[in-house]
Every structure is written in structure tokens, then in C-alpha cells.
């Protein structure tokens, strides 16, 4: 019997489920789509559970194990570069480096990563995927309520990458943006050659008078912001194609976005790569893209294998031995250890006796030296300890002096260089030290925000801050790099602002 796989996607406003059968080309067996009704009383988890049961019932899918994903807002995806490591050191090395880029403690998250390490390169690229354990626990609890178990928990951007690789809508060598739109926001992913470089989940505000127009304008603004960020961090690269999908309503947006952004924009259609999928209506197909990618994970090799459901396999436990057999084994081992110790003792005794005879022969043959060396060995040792103590104190004092000068001068200049409309919310200094307090790497992280009534200028304000800091000689002195680590939209009371993080670093 051909292998079967079921994908389950819990979106913002709906639940979709799909069952595929394996083969040379995957075949659609069943699918279901159910709305998460906001009118039904009860907690959101209960409303989601009812929608899952409805989708399973209407599609007649009986499987109890599914491949699923967490909501996009619960998943953090970060791309960064680091020194190349041997594969056996990836797990510890990548997670240590990822602490600089994710807003959680490692013990609070479940994570996985993808490494791109071209042969001969000194650095490797890492796409790090993380989610809080509390979000994972809540998700698994919902599945348990409806009698389902998760085989794999994937991030939605990777599911979309799988399905659009299958349909050949993602072309080799071309930078592609996949935009997954829902009723409240969108997830923007930028990838090239199976490497996910940028993922942003944004909120698209609505207005009762012209909701569609406002959402479109907000999406266009967020896309421009994402593309600018990508081009800035990857010079010479640009987005060459865009694919739209999702449970939101975006009819005609492909043509509008294509004209505004001057690039080809299409609505993704999973049916191109799946047999017997013609029965799915055209207006429904984009809503099933993530679900289809999840089901494919169980049938074909994905372009990127990322799993947030890191579970430990059970180790089979042997039946306990009888007490008499345990005593017998212990007695045998005790006797064996005793015999081994005796053999070691006699072997060492023989060797020591031989060396002692050789030493006596050397002493008898050497000439007698009558001169007496007047060396106070105790004083030499004490002087050595005193010298080591002075060296340690000198290094500690030098470190403290470096830190004092660094903080005071930099922070004084920072206050002068902030453009109007920008502010800082947090300043943090991080130092990595070796033995005896010697600092080998220092970084100053600035977290702030920007606000303007003209939203298009907020990005210009943030981008303008970087050259201002680089050109400020007292501030830049002692740093090697100043770069924009992250930028995203946020809220400050009733106002929408642009939050940013700037990292200034030096490695000695």
C-alpha cells in the first residue's frame, strides 16, 4: 500500500487539513477547510478544537498522526553568519551564537537550524528557527483534545518552500518572496536556493470605511521595508519574483503588487504538483498551500528539514536479573579487579626496582662536586607568586580602564547623534572574556524606535542613523562594525512606530 501523509494547518481564521498519497507524483485523497468561528462562546483553544473536528469530519480523514506547524507569530526565524565549524560542533556552536539574535533564553525554547557551508568558505550561513516551549505545549494540548498526535512540527515558511519547489514556482538561482496573507496580517519570507534569509510576520491594520485599500497599502509598505532590509544586508541581491498565498482575501493583488514593485507576482497554486487536485476550487487553492506543504513533508524529501518537535526516543529497558545472579556477577567482578590490581602492583614494583638500580649506578659513576649552591628556593617560589599576582591585577585594572573610557565617551556622543523623531529604549553592553578577564569581543546593542506621520520616512530615519554614528569619530573609535540587526513595526500606545536594533562590535 502506498504511503499516506496528513497535514494540519491552524491559521488565524480557519483550519485546513489534507491527506496525500505517495508515489512518483503525490496524489490528493481528501481535504477539509473549516472556519474558526469567533461567534462561538469559549476560549480560543476550544474554538480551534471544534474547527479541527469539523474539518476532519467533513473530509472523512481518519488518521491520528499529523504533520503540523505553529502559528507564524509564535515562531522566530533568524539568518546569521558565523565562523565555520566542523559538523560535530554545529549543535553547541550554532545555539551559542544564536543567543545574540533571538529574544529568548535557550532553556525556554525549542529550536532547529539549517546550515549552508560552501566548501572552502571560512564562514557558514545559519537559518535558526525557534519557538517558546509554552507555545509548543499549548499547540500539542489542542491536538490531544481532538485525539491527534504530531509526527513533525514544521515552520510554515518551510512548508511553503516545499510545495512551491514541487510546483516549480520557485526557480533555481532566483531570489523569491513568499507572502502568506491572513485576515489580520502576513508573513513575508525571502529565500534563494533553499536558504531562507528573511522572515517577518507583520500586522495589517484595518479601517471600517476602506478596509481592503488600507490593508493593501500597509502590505505594500511592509514589502518595501523588507526588500530594502534584504538589499542592505545582502549587497548586489534583489527580489526577482513574488508568490502570494494564504487564507486572506487578496483577489487582484498580484497585478497591483506587480505594477507597484516592478516584478512578477503570481498566486501560488499547489494543484500544479499534485494529482487529482483539479476538484479544489481556484479561490480555495491558496488557502491550502501551507497544509499541502505539511502533508508533503511525510512523502518527499523537503528542501530544508526543520523540526521544532524535538522528542527523545524511548530506550528499551531490559528485565531485571535475579538477586542470586547479581551477587554472582558482583563477586566475579570483585575478584577480577583484585587480580588486576595485583598484576599492576607487581609490574610497577619491577619497573621501580629497575630504575632505582640505574639511578644508583649513575650516582656511583658521577664526579663529586664540592661547590655549594646558595639558592633560596622558597624565595624564588614566593617571588614567582608575587609576580603572577601583580600581572593579574594589572590586567584587571587595564580592563576596568578600557571599560570606563569606552562607556563614557560613547554614550556622550550617542546623545548628540540621534535624529529628530528617533529615541532609544535600551542600551546593553556585552563582553566576552578569556582567562584572567582579558576581553576578546565587545558589543554595544542599541534598541530604539522611530516615528513620523509620514510612515515612508521612518525607514529613512533609521537608515540615516547608521552613517551618522559611523561618521562620529569619538563614537566609532574602537568599533569595527556598526550594523542594523533588526527592524520591524510595532506599537507605542495608539501610534504605529518602527522598532530597530543596532549592534556596534569589535573583536580583538
N, C-alpha and C positions, 0 to 999 in steps of 0.2 A: 504494500500500500504506500502511495506517495506521502511524503511528509507534509504535515499541515502546520500552520502557524497563525496565531491570533494577535492582532494589535489593538490596544485600547488607548484612546486619547481623551483626556478630560480637559476640554477647553474652557474658555471664560463663560460661554453661554450655552454650550452643547457638549454632548458626549458622543463620540463616534467609535465604532467597533468594526473590525474587518477580519475575515478568515480567508487565507490564501492557501492554495495547494502548490507544492513544489513541482519541479520538472525543468525541462530546458528553458521554458518561459513560464513564470508564475501565473497561476490561474485564479481568478476571483470565484470564490464559492458563495460567500454571503457577506452582507454588510448591514449595519444599522446606524441610525442617527436619531438622537433624542435630545430635546431641548431641556436645559436645566431651568425649571420654572421658578421665577422669583416670587410668584404669587403663592406657592405652596408654603404653609407655615412650617417652622422648624429651623434648625441650624443648617448652614450651607452644606456640611458633610452629609446630612440626611437627604437634602435635595439632590446632591450629586449621586448618592447611592440609588435613589429612586430612578434617576435618569439612566444609570448603568443597567439596572434591571430591565427597564423598558426597552433599551436598545438591544440587549441580549434576547429578550423575549420576542420582539418583532422580527429580529434577524434569524431566530432559531439557532443561534450559536450555543453549543453545549460545552465547549472547552472550559476547563477550570484553571488552566495556566495561561497567562497572557504576557506579552511584552508591552511595557507601558512607559510613560515619561512623567516627570514632574512638571507643574505649571512653569512657564518661562520666567515669571517673576521670582520663582524660588531657586533658580539655577544661575550661577555666576560662571561666565566663560572669559578667560583672560589668555592672551597670547603674549609671550615674552621670550627674549633670547638670553642664553646663559652659556658659560664655558662648557665645552664638550666634555662629557663624562663617559666612562665605559658603561655598557648596558647594565651590568650588575649593580651599578651605583645609581641608576636612574631613580629608583623609588625614593630613597632617602634624599638624594641631591635635589631632585625636582621639587619635592614637597617643602624642603627647607627654603629654596629660592622663592616658592610661591607665596610664602608668608608676606613678602613685600607687596604683593599685588591683590590679595583678597582681604575683605574686611571682616574676616572671622578667625578665630583660633583654630588650629588644626584639629584639636581634640573635639571641636564642636561640629565638624563637617564630615561628610562622606565625599570622596573625590576620586577622580581618574584623570589620565592625561594622555596626550598624543605627542610623540617626539618626531621631529623632522631633522635628521642629522646627515646631511650630504657627505659623501666620502671625501676626506681631505680637509674639510672645513674645521676651523678652530672653535666655532660656536655651534650650538644647536637651537632650533626653534621649538618652543613648547606651547601647546594649547592645553590649558589647565581648566578642568571642569569641576565645580564644587557645588554642594548643596548642604544646607544645615540638616543635621540629623533629625531635628524636631519636625521639619517639613517631610522628610522621608517617612518617619514614623506615622505621621498623620495620613499620608497617602496610603501606606500599607494597611492602616486601620480601616480606611474606606473600602479597600479591596476585600479585606477579611469579612466585613459586614455583608457583602454580597456573595461570599463564597468563592472568591478568586485568589489565586496566588501569582506573584510576579516572578517570571523567569529572568528578565533583564529589565533594568530601568535606565533608559537612554535619555539624552537631552534632545529636545525637539529639533534644533538646527541640524544635528547629525542624521536624524531620521529623514528630514527633507533633502539633505545631501544624498542619501542613499536612493531615494525614489527618483530624483531628477538626474542622477547619474544613469539609472536604469533606462529612463526615457530619452537619454542623450540630450536633454535640455541644458545640462552643464557641459561645456566644451573644454577639452584639454588645452591648457595654456591661456585660457581667458579668465580674467577676474570677474566673478559673478556675485551679484547681490540677491539674496533670497529674502523676501519680505512677507512674513506671516502675520496677517491682519486679523484682529478680533474686534469685538464690539466696543472694547474700551481702550485698545492700544495696538501696538505692533511690535514684533521682534525683527530687527534688521541684522542680517548676517552677511559678512563679506568673506569670500573664500576664493582660493585658487589652487588647482592641482591637489585637491584633497586636504588642504590645510585651511583651517578656519582662523582667520586673522582678527576678526572683529565681530562681536555680538552685543547688541544693545536692545533692551526692552524699554519702550517708551510709552507714555500715556498720551492719548489723543483726546483733548478736551472737546466737549460738545456744547452747542448752544441751541435752545429750543427754536429760534427763528430760522436759522440756516445750518442745521447740524451737519449735513453732508459736505457742504462747502468748507466749513471751518475745519472738519476732520481732515479733509484733503490738504488744505493749506498747512495744517500742523504737520502732517506726514511729509509733505514736500520740504518743509523747513528742517525736520529731523533727518531726512535723507541727505540734504545738502551738508548738514553738520557732520554726519557720519562719513560722507565721501571726503570732505575736507580733512577730517581727522586721519583717514586712511592714507590720503596722498601725503600728508605731512609726515607721518611715521614711516611710510614706505615710498621714498622719493623715486620718481620715474614710473610708478604704478598708478593705474586709474581703473575705475569700474567700467567694464565694457558691455555688461548685459545685466538685466534685472528680471527676476521671476516673482510674480505675485501669487499668493495662495492664502487660505485661512477661512475662518467662519464668519468674518465680517462682510458687509455689503460694499463692493468696490467695482461695480459694473461701469465700464468705460474708462476706468482709471489708467489702464495700460496705455491707451493712446495719449491721455493727458500728461501722464508722467513722462512718456517717451518724448513728447514735444518740449516739456519744461526742462528735462535733464539731458536731452540730446543724446539718447542711447536707446537701443532696442529693449522694449519691455513686453513681456508676454505673461499670460495667466497660466500657471503650471497645471498640467493635466496628467495625472498618474495613469490614466487609461491607455496611454501610448505604449506602456511597457507591460501591461497586464492582459492576459487572455480573458475573454468573456466579460470585459468590463464595459461593453457598449451599453448595457442596460442602465448604467448610472447616468442620470440627467446631467447635462453640461453645467447647469447652475449649482449642482451639488458636488461635482468633482473636486473643486478647490478646497472644500471643507473636509475632504477625506485624505488629503495629501499626507499629513503627519501620521495618521492612522495606518495608511498603506506602508509608509516607510518603517513603522514599528513592526508590522507583520512581516515585511521583507527581512528584517533582522534575523528571524528564525529560519530563513530559507536560503539566503545567498550571503556571500562574504561581503560585509559592509565596507565602504571606502575607509571609514575610520571606526575602530572598535573601542567604544567608550561605554562603560557600565558603572552607574552610580550605586548599584545594588551589590556591594561587596560583602559577600557572606562567606563564612568559614565552613568548609565541608566537614561533616561529622566523621570522626575517626572511630572505626570499629573497635570495640573493647573485647578482649579475649575473656573466656570464662575463668573464674578464679581457680587456682590449684589447691589440691587437698593440703591440709596442715602438715601431714607426715612427709609429703613430697617437698614442701617448702623447707622443713627442717633439714632434710637430707641434702638439698641443694646448698643451703647455707653452710652446712658442715663441710661439704666438699670444697666450697669456695674458700672457707677459712683455712683449711689445710693447704690448699694450693697457694694462698697468699703467704702462709708461713714458710713453705718451701722456697718460694720465690725470694722472700726477704733473706733467708739463709744463703741462697746462692749469690745474691748481690753482696752480702756481707763478706763472704769468703773471697769473692772476686776482688772487691775493693781492698781487703786486707793484704792479698797477694801483691796488688799493684802498689800499695803504700810501702810495703816492705822493700820492694824492688827499688822504688825511687829513693827511699831512705839510704839504702846501701850505696847508690850512686852519689848521693849528697855527701856521705862520709868519705868516699873516695876523693871527691873534689876538694873537700876541706883538708884532707891529708896532703894532697899534692900542691895546694896553692902556697905562694910565698907569704911570709909573715910581714905584715905592715904595722910598724910601731907608732906611726903618727896618729894622734888623737884628734878627731874632728870635733870642733867646738860648735855644734849647731843645736840650737834650742828648737826642737821640732814642735813643741807645744806653741811657741811664739809664732812660728810660721803658719800654723793652722789658724790661730786666732787672727793674725793679720789677713789671711785669706777670707775668713768670715766677715771681718770688718769691711774689707774691700767690696765684697758682694753686697753687703748691706747698703753701703754708700751708692753703689751702682743702681740698686733698686730704687732708693729714694730719689736719685737724680732723674731717673726715667719717669717716676710718678709725678715729680714736680714739673718736668717738661710737658707731660701730658696735660696737667692742670692748666699750665700757662697757655698752651695751644687752645684748649677749650675756652678759656676766658676771652682771649683775643678774638677767637672765631665768632662766638655768640654776640658779644657786644657790638663789634664793628658791623657784622652782617645785619643784625636786627635794626640798628640805627639807620642804615642805608635802605632797608626794606620799607620802612615807613615813608621815605621820601619818594619811592618809585612807583607806588600804587596809583594807577589811573583812576580818574573820577568814575564812579559807578561800580568799582570793584572793592572787595573787602576780604579779609582773612578771618576764618573761623577757627583754624587750628594750625599750630606750628609744632613740629616734632623733630627732634634731633636723634639720630640713631648712629651708634658707633660699633664697629666690630673690632675686637681686640684679640691679640695673641697673648702669649705668656708674658708676665710682668707688666701688663697694662699697656703694651705698645699698640697703638691704633693703626690698623691697616686699611680700614674703609670707613668713611664718614658720609652720612647723607642727611640733608635738611629737607623735610617734606612740608610743603605749604598747601593747606586746604582752604579754599575760599569760594566766593561766588561773585557773579556779575549780574547787573540788572540794567535794562534800558527799555524805554517804552517802545523803541524800535528793536524787535527781537533779532533781526538780522545782524545788528551791531554787537550783540553780546559776544558772539564768537570772535569778532574783530578785536573787541576789548581784551579778551583772554589771550588771543594770539599776539596782540601788541605788548602784553606784559612780559613775554619771554625775551624779545630783543632789548627791552628796557633794562631788565635785570642783567643780561649779558654785557650790555654797554656800560653798566655801572661798575667801574673798575674796583672800588673798595668792596662792593658786594661780591663780584665774580671772582675776586682774587682768592686763590686756594681751592676753587672748584675746577673740575674737568668738564663736567656736562651739566646743563640745565635743560630739562625736557618736560613736556606736558604728559603726565602719566595717564590721566583720565579726564573726561569732560562729559557731563550729562545734565539733562534737565531736572529741575527739582522745584520744590515749593518753599516759599518763605511767607508764612501766613496765607494771605489771599493772592499773593503775587507769584508768577512763574519766574524762576531765575535759572541761570546756568551755573552749575557747580563744577569746580575744576580742582585738579590736584597737580601741583608742580613739584618735581623732585630735582634737587641740586645735589650732586655727589662728587666724591673724589676718592680715588683708590691709590694708596701709597705702596 
